[in-house]
Amino acid sequence: MENEKFYSERKDTFNIICPFFCSLSGHTICCEGVIPETRTYTSFGNERRLKKYRKSYCDTFSYGECILCQVLEKKYSDLT
C-alpha cells in the first residue's frame, strides 16, 4: 500500500474535514480501515444520501459523531 494515493482525485472532496477520509467513488466513501493497512467502504443508495451524510459528518467538525470515526479514534487511543 506504500504507493497508494490517500486522497481523492474528485474535485468535490475539498470540503471534507474528517482525517480518516481516503477517497470517493460514485456513491461510496472510502475511509481508513479499523484493521491496520485496510480501508472501509461505505456505499449509499444514491447521491442525495451520500451528500446528506457528508454534510452531517465528513464535511464538518462534527465528524467525530460518525460511528466509524469513533471506532477509528478508539483504535488510536488504544495505542497510547
URSULBEL-V765076 format. One record per helix or strand of 2 or more residues. SS is the DSSP state (h for helix, s for strand). FROM is the first residue (numbers start at 1). LEN is the number of residues. If there is no record, write none. Layout:
ss = [SS/SS]
from = [FROM/FROM]
len = [LEN/LEN]
This chain:
ss = [h/s/s/s/h/h/h]
from = [11/21/28/39/47/63/67]
len = [3/5/5/5/12/3/11]
